[in-house]
């Protein structure tokens, strides 16, 4: 092998010759993956260049290298697409947060020499640590990294990251030499028939950008909605992720590698998979489904039908189900492929600290109860740390003092208001609508950087699934959600501010609660307008609208009174250590027995 010349770039060039030679190297690795392609790296660079700083190492044959052009003479021998954080001291794979597999590219024969050159390069740059995620355990890079780390004063620690489920199509059991025998066949047929009552269930594949572009927003919104329904925030709520997938679709579709699959019944899409067909593999990359049809397991049905279709294509050998240990994947899989998380440290202390943390985390995961408690404590510490970073020293001390005082003694007063009209003139912009999961998803996309609003949307999605309360959303003239509110039966409502269950002052009382305006939409009167319209609708339905507010929340009190609510009474919670008392009593209607306030300790 000739001597290698290492070239360092701080961008991903949009150069056709480099693209062609880069992808030729992809074809020479042990198991080629779409995640290794120039198109993938370019899409990452286009979407995340504001936060990711590329560190692209290209290795050329020294004798054939032409400094004025990227590998005009076919001399490209290696590609390592890395990135650094803002400090420039920590490195990772450029595609670590987007690719299910990450690796350096070269022939197997060149791998050890190329990896050694790359490690020498990052050593010269003063990079103190690297976290190289999703490296296939069966790659020749693993042993090359261990040797190169020793040569360049890095401590290397490799641990198992994922066991990626795969379906080897040639190994599927078949009946009569035809379709493969899939798990839960009867259930699958029942669910498909149920979803196809009005029109047969079928798969549609969009491969060109012109076909993908109009249906991509529908897929993204469904993914965000599905995650909210399960109490999580989808990565597609963030605009960078949507930009990445759109750019990736543009780039990959020109090579025929992109497949955005929809499972359809008539004109309605019920499940999606943003995936790829690359070499002999169909990749199950980012699936989702319509949460309204969850009882029919549409995602499971989509994967089953995709496997059936793939088994009829002789060019396909594998369905790769990618990262994640979901149960449904294991039902289909007949083999796995392991990936590693490799850390490199110049500091021995940090190296052994990383090993210790991994061992402790592994031990904690053996007990689900202990793991839950540890996660809870870690989240609390994260929130406290965030507050400390956001405040100066004096502000932090004041906050801690207030928390300590409240833990010993506190008094909270809550005002209760009854709506007495008149009906709001409703001259503001936009309209009030009943809340659904799709609108929550739209809000998550709009306010992806607002952590408090995202937490509210997750909470609201859980309420929608429970179906016991009714939600509303105010949409402005641009179709953007700007305020949310809920109504429920007053009687027996648990009021967190009082840590008590309250009784209704009259049988027909309906309570407005958990109203929320995202930070970016505040200061425009959305709160008062929304609750006024809701109160008028409640009154029109023959019920009596009520609302409450902490006495100290002057903005809320002002909005409530402006909307036409009249203050009727208040309750006060006095807390001393772990004991509490509720003072005050709601007025009693002539048609109702005396109300009580329950105050659990």
TORNU-492280 format. One record per residue: residue in three letters; x, y, z of N, C-alpha, C in turn. Coordinates in steps of 0.05 Angstrom, whole numbers, plus 5000, padded with zeros to 4 digits. Last residue first. Layout:
BEGIN
AlaXYZXYZXYZ...
This chain:
BEGIN
Unk393152986065395853066072397852886057Unk387253226032389053006039391853106046Unk381953536043384753616043386553396051Unk375853706014377553486024380453566022Unk370654106031373254106018374953886031Unk363754086015365954036033368554056017Unk357254396013359654296000361854266021Unk350654216031353054366037355554226025Unk346754035972347454006000350054166006Unk343154485928345254295933345854275963Unk339754895917338954625907341054415913Unk341855355935339455265949338754975941Unk349055305939346555365925344255245940Unk353855585980352155345975349655435961Unk360555825970357655865975356055625967Unk366155476000364755575977361755635984Unk370155706053368055526045366655636021Unk376355706091374455816072372355606064Unk382455356093380655536105378855656083Unk385554756103384254916083382255086097Unk391954556125389154616132388054806110Unk397054056134395754276120392854306129Unk403553806150400753836157399554076142Unk408953776145407353606128404353616134Unk410154446158411554186154409854016136Unk404254726147406454736167407654456167Unk400155096105401854856107404054906127Unk393855296086396055356104397555096109Unk390155536033391555296043393855386061Unk383955826025386755866033387855606044Unk379356025976380255825995383155866000Unk374156505961376856415960377256195981Unk368756725917369856645943372756565939Unk367457015870365356925889366456855916Unk368757475819369857325841367657265862Unk366357395753366157535779367157355801Unk368557465685368157295709368057475734Unk369757745639367057755649366457575672Unk374957805623373257625607370357615617Unk377258115662376758245637374858075619Unk378057725701376057925706375358075680Unk382157415676379557295683377357505687Unk386357785670385057665646382357545652Unk387457885725386658105707385257995682Unk389057385742386657515754385657735736Unk393757315711391457135708388857265719Unk396857725732396257725703393857545698Unk397457585786395957825779395157825750Unk397557105825397957115796396257345785Unk396157075878398657215871399157245841Unk391756745880391457035886393857195877Unk390756295827392256365851392156665855Unk384156205802386856305799388156345826Unk378755885766380255955790382956065783Unk371955885741374855875737376255955763Unk365755645714367455745736370355725728Unk359455655680362355655679363755785703Unk354155215683355155465695358155465695Unk350254995626351954955649352955225659Unk347555025578345954995602347654945627Unk350555155535349854865538348354815564Unk351555685542349555615521348755315523Unk355655645580353055745588350855675568Unk359655445546358755285569356055375578Unk360255875512359355625501358355445523Unk362056265548359556315534358456055522Unk366956035563364856075583362156115569Unk369756075514369055805525366855835545Unk370156625509368756475489367856205500Unk373356735555370756855551369056705531Unk377956455546376256365568373456495566Unk379956745501379356455499377356375521Unk380757275520378857225497378056925497Unk384657195560381957295566379957245545Unk388856975527387756835551384956925556Unk390357345488389157085480387856945503Unk392757845494390057805504388757545496Unk398057875481396157945460393257895468Unk401857675516401657965513399758055492Unk404857085484403757235507403657535501Unk407256755448404656855441403357025463Unk411956555469412156725446409456855438Unk409956215511411456465517411456655493Unk403255975502406155955498407556225501Unk398455975552399356125528402356075525Unk393555565581396455605576396755765550Unk389655305635389855485612392855545607Unk387554935674389954885659390055045633Unk380355015669382854965683385154925663Unk373555145684375755185665378355165680Unk368354735707370854875714372754895690Unk361454795717363554685700366054855704Unk355754665756358254805753360254655736Unk350854465769351354505741354054645736Unk350554445826350754195810351554235781Unk355154895859352454835848352654595829Unk360254895878358255065892355455015882Unk363554255882362354465866360354635883Unk369454125921366654065913365454305899Unk376253925912374254125919371554035908Unk381853625940379553585923377253775931Unk388353925945385753845957383753795934Unk392654255939393153985946390653855958Unk391954755920391054705947391754425957Unk394054695869394954925885394154895915Unk391354255849394154225857395054455875Unk385154025860386554275855389354265867Unk381053565832383353595849384853845842Unk373953585833376353665819378753685839Unk368953485853370953275856373553335842Unk365553885807365253715830367353495831Unk366454095756367654225780367754025803Unk368253745698366353775720367653885744Unk372254155655371653905667369453955688Unk376254435601373954445619373454165630Unk382254795582380754545587378354605605Unk386155125532384655125557383054865558Unk391255505498389955255503388355275530Unk393455935444392555895472390955635474Unk395355905393396456105410395456095439Unk396955555334395755535361397055735379Unk396255865271398055785292396655765319Unk393456075228393155795234394955685255Unk393656605223395656455207395456155212Unk390056805259389356825231391256665213Unk390556305313390556575302389956575272Unk386455885352388255905328388156195318Unk385855625414385355865399387455875376Unk383055015434385455155425384555395409Unk380754585487380254785467382954915459Unk378453945513380454155509379654345487Unk375053605564374953715537376853945535Unk376152965596375853255596375953355567Unk376752425587374952505608374452805609Unk380452185552377752245542375752335564Unk385651995551383851905573380951965566Unk387652265507387451975506385651865527Unk387552795527385952715503385552415501Unk391252755568388452805574386652725551Unk395952675539395052455557392152495565Unk396253165514395852925498394852695515Unk397353495557394753525543394153275526Unk402553345568400453315589397753315576Unk405053525521405153235529402953175549Unk404054075526402853925504402853625509Unk407154205571404254245572402854075550Unk412254105552411253945575408153965577Unk412354505512412554215505411454035527Unk412254955545409954905527410054615518Unk417254905570414754905586412354845569Unk420854935526420654695542418054685559Unk420855165465419555245490419054995507Unk422454985416424555085434423455175461Unk417754855390419654645396421854735415Unk412855085374414155175399416254975408Unk411254855326411455145327413155235351Unk411054315338412854405316413354705319Unk407054325377409754225384411854315363Unk402654505347403754675368406554585376Unk401754055316402454305303403754495323Unk400353695357402853645341403753905327Unk395553915373397753905392400453865378Unk392653825327393254095334395554115355Unk392453265328393753395305394453685312Unk389353165373392153095373393753225351Unk384953735386385553455379388553415377Unk380254175415382954085413383153795405Unk375654585382376054355399378854245394Unk377555275373376755005363377054805385Unk376655955359376955745380375955485369Unk380356355312377956215322378656005342Unk382757015291382856725295380256615305Unk382557645328383157475304383057185311Unk376857935364379657865359380057685335Unk371658015376372758175354375658105348Unk367957805413369457625395370457785371Unk364858005454364358105427365757945405Unk362557525501364657685489363957775461Unk356557595538358057445518360157625506Unk357457945602355957855578357757695559Unk357757365646357257495621358157795622Unk359157135691356557255692356057415666Unk362656585718362156755694359356865694Unk365956605780363656515765363156705741Unk372056425811370456615796368256475781Unk376256385867374356245850372456445837Unk383056435886380456565881378856395862Unk387156165936386056125909383356265907Unk393056245973390256315970389456285940Unk397555926014396755965987393756025986Unk403055926055400155986054399556056026Unk407855526090406955676067403955716069Unk413755256120411155386123410355536098Unk417654896100417054926129414355046134Unk417954946046417954676057417254666087Unk418355496040415855356032415655076043Unk423655576056421455686071418855546065Unk426355296015426655206043424355316060Unk424955615971424155325972424255226000Unk427256095986424356085983423455795984Unk432655955985431456046010428356026009Unk433355835931433655625950432355705977Unk432456365910430756135902430855915922Unk436656645934433856725939431956495933Unk441056375910440656375939437756445947Unk440256525856440156245864439656215894Unk440957075858438356965850438056675858Unk446357105871444357215889441557095883Unk448756865826449056745852446956845872Unk443856875772446456945784446556825812Unk440556355734440556575754443456635762Unk441455945698439856175689439856405708Unk444255575728445555695705444155945696Unk440255425765442755555775444155695752Unk436555185731435855435746438355585755Unk439554745715438754945695438055205708Unk440154475763442454575750441854785729Unk434754325771436154505790438554635777Unk434053985727432454235729433754435748Unk437753585740438053735715436553995716Unk435653395788438253525788438753695763Unk430953175766430853395786433453545787Unk433252775734431652985722431353225741Unk435652455773437352575753435852815740Unk431152265801433052435815434752585795Unk428751965759427352185771429252375785Unk432751585749431951775728430552015739Unk432551315799434951455790434351655769Unk427351105796428051295817430551455810Unk427750755752425850975752426551185772Unk431650405771432250565748430350805746Unk428850155813431250315819431850505796Unk424949885781424150075802426450265809Unk428049555748426349765736425549975757Unk434349335756431949375772430349605761Unk438249345719437349085727434849105745Unk440049865714437949775695436949495702Unk444149895752441550025758439349915739Unk448249645725447149525749444349635755Unk449150005683448349725677447149595701Unk450750445713448250465697447250185690Unk455550255733453450325752450750325737Unk458450195685457949965703455650015722Unk458550725667457250515651456650275668Unk461550975707458751055702457250845686Unk466450715699464950685725462050755721Unk467950895649467550605653465850565678Unk468451435659466451345640465851045643Unk472751425695470151525704467951435685Unk476851255663475851065683473151155695Unk477151735632476751465620475651265640Unk478152135667475552135653475051865640Unk483351965683481151995703478451985689Unk486251975637485751715649483451735669Unk484952375581485152375610484452095621Unk483852295529486652335535487152325565Unk479151815507479852025526482852045528Unk473851565470476751615470477251845489Unk468851075466469751335476472751335477Unk463950775426466850785432467551065442Unk458950355425459450635431462350645441Unk456949885373458549965396458550265400Unk451849425352453449665348454749735375Unk450148795323450948955346452449205338Unk444648535292447348635287447948835309Unk440847915291441348185301444148265292Unk435347535263438147575270438547865279Unk430047525255431347265257434347285259Unk424447925277427347895271428147605272Unk419147985292419747925264422647835260Unk419348065347417547865337418147785308Unk422748495352423748225360421948005350Unk419448915339421648845321422648565327Unk415948955382414848865356417148785337Unk419049165424418248885424417348785397Unk424749575409421849535411421149235409Unk429949785415429349505424426449465428Unk433950135368431550125385430749835390Unk436050185299436350225328433750205342Unk433849715247435249935258435349945289Unk431649335215429849475232431149695249Unk432649145150434149235174432249415190Unk431548605113430048835124431448905149Unk435448335060435248395088433248625092Unk435448245005436248025022435548075052Unk432948404941433048474970433648224986Unk432248214891434548384896434948454925Unk427547934890430047774892432547944896Unk421948064923423948204907426648064911Unk418647824959418147754930420147894912Unk419948035006420647755002420247664973Unk417648535005420548515001421348224995Unk412348415017413048524991415948484985Unk412848225069411648055049412448155021Unk414948685094416548435093415448255071Unk410449025089413049095076414848855073Unk406748765120406248785091408848855076Unk409248835170408648565160408248565130Unk409349385175411949235174411448955162Unk403849495178405449605156408049445153Unk402349225225401249135199402949245176Unk405149535262405749245260404749145233Unk402450015254405249995250406149705246Unk397049905269397749955241400649945235Unk393849635312396749605308397649665279Unk388749765324389149575302392049525296Unk388950145363387949885371388249675349Unk390550605335392450455351391550175358Unk388050985305387650705297389550515313Unk389651465323386851405326386251115320Unk394951515308394351425336391451355340Unk397751295250395551455260394651345288Unk404951205256402151125247400151315260Unk411751115232409651225250406951135240Unk418951015225416050955220414251105239Unk424651095199423051265216420051205210Unk426950585178428450795191426750965210Unk428250015153425950105169427050335187Unk431149905091431549995118428950115130Unk432949365054430749555057430849635086Unk438849175018437449215044435249425042Unk442749114980440748904982438948925007Unk443349784965444549524959442349304962Unk437750054995440550104989442049834987Unk432150375006433050134994435850184983Unk429350675065431250675043431650395032Unk423951075095426050865094427750885069Unk419051245133421051385117423551205118Unk412850965133415650905140417451065121Unk406251015162408351115145411050985153Unk399150925163401750865173403850945153Unk394651105138394351015166397050955179Unk391751555092394251415101393951355131Unk386151505051387151575078389651415084Unk383551355006385351595004386551665030Unk383650685020382350885003384351114999Unk388550635062385950515059384250725045Unk395650525059393250675053390750505055Unk401850625083399750425083397150575081Unk407350895049404850945063403050705061Unk414351015048412150825045409750915061Unk419251275015417351365035414751205030Unk425451114999422850994997421051095020Unk431551274965429451354984426851204978Unk434851144923435251004948433051064968Unk435351384873433351164876433551014902Unk438351824868439751574865437851334867Unk434752224880435952234853437551974847Unk433452124932431452044912432752054884Unk437552344963437452054959435551964937Unk436552904961439052794952438852494946Unk431252974980432053084955434552944944Unk431652705030429852605009430652714982Unk435253045056436052765051434252645029Unk432053505061434553515045435453235037Unk428153275095427353385069429853395050Unk431053145140429752935125428853025097Unk432953665155434853445148433453235131Unk428253935166429954025144431853805135Unk426653635211424953635187426553725162Unk430853765245430453485238428753465213Unk430154315251432654215239432353925230Unk425254385277425454445248427954335236Unk422653885319424654095314425054135284Unk419253465317418153715326420053945321Unk422153025305421153175283419653425291Unk423152785353425352945342424353115318Unk417352825395418752715372421052905364Unk416652745462416752945442418452835419Unk411752315496414452395488414352615467Unk406952055507408252205529411052295522Unk404351835465405851645483407451795504Unk402452265439400552075449401751875468Unk407152495420405652625441403752435455Unk408252115379410052135402408652275426Unk404052225343404351955355406151965380Unk405152755328402652685343402952415357Unk409952685300409852855324407452785341Unk408052355258410252265276410252425302Unk404352685233403452435245405552325265Unk407753085214405653155234404652905248Unk410852785177412052915200410052975221Unk406852625139408452425154409652555179Unk405153125121403252945133404652735150Unk409953325097408753455121406753285135Unk410552935053412452945076411253085100Unk407352975009406452805031408252815056Unk409953304972407253374981406253215005Unk415253044967414853324977412053374987Unk415052554941415452564970414552834981Unk414452654887412352494900412552514931Unk419052944876416453064869414152914881Unk423052594891422552824908419852954901Unk420951904885422052154874421352384892Unk418251514915421151494912422451754901Unk413151254953414151504940417151494939Unk408850714951411650794955412251054939Unk403550424986404350614964407150714971Unk399749845001402250005005402650184980Unk392949775025395149735005397549905013Unk386649535043389149635052391349575032Unk380449695009382649505016385149655025Unk375550085044377250045020379549865028Unk372450005089371450175068372950145042Unk375549635119372649585116371549755092Unk380949605133380149615105377249565100Unk381649545187382349805175381449825146Unk379849005190378349215204379049495193Unk383648735159380748735150379248965164Unk388048825192388048925164385148935154Unk386448535238386948825239386848955211Unk386048015218383748145230384048445231Unk391247905201389147905182386648045192Unk393947945251394648125229392348145208Unk391747525279391347795288391847995266Unk393747105247390847145250390147425259Unk399347165253398047175227395047235228Unk403647245290400947335295399247365269Unk409247285244408147255271405247365272Unk409046985178409647205196408247165223Unk411646615129410046585152410846795173Unk411846905063413146815088411046785110Unk408546625005409046845024410246735049Unk411046034980410046294972410646504993Unk412245504991414045644974413145924966Unk408645335029408045275001409845424981Unk410745815070408745605068408145575038Unk417145935100415145985080413145755079Unk421346285144419846035139417546105120Unk426946655122424146645132422846375125Unk431946705102431646515124428746505135Unk431847095064432346815055431946615076Unk431447555095429147455079429447165070Unk432747705157434147585135432047435118Unk431448245191429948025180431547935155Unk434348495252434248465223432548235215Unk435548945306434148725295434148725264Unk441349125337439549205316438248955304Unk443049265398442749015383440649075362Unk447349805417444749695409445149415396Unk452349845447450350055446447649935440Unk457549585487455249525469453249755470Unk463549975489461349835502459149785482Unk470350125494468150055476466049895491Unk475150595505473250425518470850375500Unk481850815505479550725489477750535505Unk485951365513484751135527482151065512Unk491051585469488251585477487551335493Unk496151625446495751705474492751755481Unk496951375397496551675398495551775425Unk497250835400499350975386499351275390Unk492350695424494850645439497250805426Unk488950815381488750965407491350935423Unk490350445343491050725338490850885364Unk488349975366491250005361492050295357Unk482950095368484350025393487350055389Unk481650185314481450405334483050345359Unk482249675292483949895283483950125303Unk477949405315480749335323482749545315Unk473849715289473949675318476849615327Unk474049685234474849935247475249895277Unk471849235215474749225219475749475233Unk465549105247467249265228470149235235Unk462048875281463448695263465148845243Unk459649295309461649135323463248945305Unk458849925279458249645278460449475291Unk457850485320459850345303459250045303Unk454750835350453450675329455450545309Unk459251385365456851215370456151055345Unk464451615396463851505369461651295371Unk466752145426464651945430463751855403Unk473052385449471252325427469252115435Unk477452885475475652655478473952625453Unk481053285460481553135485479752885488Unk484553525406481953415415482353225438Unk488853765382488453805411485753705421Unk490353655331488353865335487753925364Unk493553205337494853455330492953695335Unk489452815345491352875366492753145362Unk487052805296485452925318487252975342Unk491352575266490252835260488652955282Unk491952075290494152265291493252545285Unk487051865275487651905304489952095307Unk487951835219485852005230486352065260Unk492151465216492551735206490451925218Unk489451015237491851115251492351405242Unk485750935197484851005224487151125240Unk489250785155487651035153486651125180Unk491550315172493250545167491650795166Unk486849995178488550045201490350285196Unk484549995124483150095147485050175170Unk486349785076487350055084486450145111Unk483549305073486449295073487649565082Unk478349455069479149325094482249325096Unk477850115042477949825039478949705065Unk473950595080476350515065476050225058Unk470851015124470650885098473450835086Unk468250935191470151065172470150895147Unk461250945210463850815207465650995191Unk454850815238456951005231459650865230Unk447950685233450650575233452550795225Unk443851045235443650805253446250655254Unk444751745237445251485224445151255244Unk443852185270441952135248442351855236Unk447752275306445052315315442952255294Unk452552175276451852015300448952035308Unk454952395232452252295229451252135253Unk460152525249458352735239455452645239Unk462252235310461652195282459752425273Unk465852725350463852515346463752455317Unk469953075399469252985372467152765372Unk471753645434470353385435469353315407Unk473954135425475553945441474253665443Unk471154545403473154415386474754205400Unk466854795426469554835438471754725421Unk462454615398463254895394466054945405Unk464553945376462754135389463854415385Unk466053665311466753745338464553925349Unk465753065270464853345277465853405305Unk467552655213467252715242466252995245Unk468252215167466552445170466052475200Unk473351975133472451975161470952235166Unk475451605079473651825087472951775116Unk480651405033479251385059477651635064Unk482751454982483051194995481551175021Unk482651744919481451754946481551474958Unk484551764867486451704888485251694916Unk482551894816481651654829483351564853Unk484152384799485652154788484851894802Unk481452764826480952744797482152494786Unk480952874883481252604872480452584842Unk478953504879478553274897478753014880Unk484153934857481653794852481353554870Unk489054134870487054314858484354184853Unk492353734888491353934908489154114896Unk492153084874492153344860490853544878Unk495552474886494052704897494352954880Unk498452034872496452114853494952364862Unk501951944915503051974888501052084868Unk498651874960500552094959501552144930Unk491951754958494551634951496451864946Unk488552085012489152044984491751894981Unk483252155057485952035053486351985023Unk480052655092480152515067483052405063Unk476152835146478752735139478552575113Unk472453345169472453145148475353085140Unk468953575213471753515214472153285195Unk463754065222464953825209467953815212Unk460154225274462554335260464054105248Unk453454365288455454165283457754285266Unk450354825289451154705315453254485311Unk449354995238449555195259450655085285Unk448854545206451454685205451654905227Unk444554195199445654235226448154405227Unk443054155145441054195166442154285192Unk447754085115445854295108443954355130Unk450053645141451453905141449554125135Unk446353245130446853315157448153595158Unk446953225074444253305086444653385115Unk452253055070451453315060448853405071Unk451852535091453552735104452753015095Unk448452305051447652315079449252535094Unk451552355005448952485006448052515035Unk455852025015456352305013453652455016Unk453951475059454251615033454851905036Unk452951185104455651255099456051425074Unk447651055105448551255125451451345120Unk447050625072446250885061447251115079Unk452550175075450150285087449550555074Unk455949555062455349835054452649925066Unk459949205099457049205095456249495088Unk465549305089464549035093461549015088Unk466649775034466749695062465349425065Unk465949914981468249744987468349655016Unk461950274975461550014963463749814971Unk464350724997462150595011461750305001Unk467750864955468850744980466750614996Unk464051074921465450834912466850704936Unk462551524948460651304948461851044937Unk467251824939466351764966464551524965Unk467051894884469251734895468551654924Unk462352204878462551954864464751774877Unk463552654910461252484916461552214903Unk468052864883468352754910466052574917Unk465453014836467652814835468052694863Unk461753394855460853154842462952934841Unk461453724915463153674892462453404880Unk460454054962458353964943459853934916Unk463953865021463853994995461653874977Unk462853995084462253775066461953895038Unk468254295122465654295109465254035093Unk473454295134471654385155468754415144Unk478253785119476353985110474454045133Unk484753535112482653605131480953825120Unk487952985084486953255080484653305099Unk493652575084491152645098490452935093Unk496252115041496352395047493652475059Unk499551495050497051645049497651945055Unk503751085009503451265031500951435027Unk501150454983502650704982502050875006Unk501749765000500050005000501850255000
